[in-house]
Amino acid sequence: MTQNCRAALWYDRDVVIERCTLRGIKAVRACRGVRIDGTHIDSPEFGWKSRDVQLNNTDLLSEYAFL
């Protein structure tokens, strides 16, 4: 997902993200049951209102993660 991607993955359930680069301001919002493996995340508002999010071997850069 590119830097200009505004709202990737909203209201999703039981998601697996592997070996990706997630950019964009609002990646993974109001989601449930998300497993992320081997991924680089650069998202200022990552994971807002999400539950049961697992990060494995993942780099996360975010100003307001999991608000």
C-alpha positions in Angstrom: 0.0 0.0 0.0 1.4 3.3 -1.0 2.1 6.4 1.1 -1.0 8.1 -0.5 -3.3 5.3 0.4 -5.6 6.9 2.9 -7.8 4.2 4.4 -6.7 0.7 3.8 -8.4 -2.3 5.5 -11.3 -1.0 7.5 -13.9 -3.2 9.2 -12.2 -6.4 8.2 -12.1 -9.7 10.2 -9.7 -12.6 10.3 -7.1 -11.0 8.1 -3.5 -12.3 7.5 -0.9 -9.9 6.1 2.5 -11.4 5.3 5.7 -9.9 3.9 4.3 -6.6 2.9 4.9 -2.9 3.2 2.0 -0.9 4.6 2.0 2.8 4.2 -0.8 5.3 4.4 -2.3 7.2 7.2 -5.1 4.9 8.4 -3.9 1.3 7.7 -6.0 -1.3 9.6 -8.8 0.5 11.4 -11.8 -1.0 13.3 -10.6 -4.5 12.4 -10.7 -7.8 14.3 -8.5 -10.8 14.3 -5.5 -9.4 12.2 -2.3 -11.4 12.1 0.7 -9.5 10.5 4.0 -11.3 9.8 7.3 -10.1 8.4 5.9 -6.7 7.4 7.1 -3.1 7.6 4.4 -0.7 8.7 4.7 3.1 8.4 1.2 4.4 9.2 0.6 7.4 11.5 -2.8 6.1 12.7 -2.2 2.4 12.5 -4.6 0.0 14.2 -7.2 2.5 15.6 -10.3 0.8 17.1 -8.9 -2.7 16.2 -8.9 -5.8 18.4 -6.9 -9.0 18.5 -4.0 -7.7 16.3 -0.9 -9.8 16.4 2.4 -8.4 15.1 5.2 -11.0 14.5 8.6 -10.0 13.1 7.1 -6.7 12.1 8.4 -3.1 12.2 5.9 -0.5 13.2 6.4 3.3 12.8 3.3 5.2 14.0 2.6 8.4 15.9 -0.7 7.2 17.3 -0.8 3.4 17.1 -3.8 1.5 18.4 -5.6 4.6 19.6 
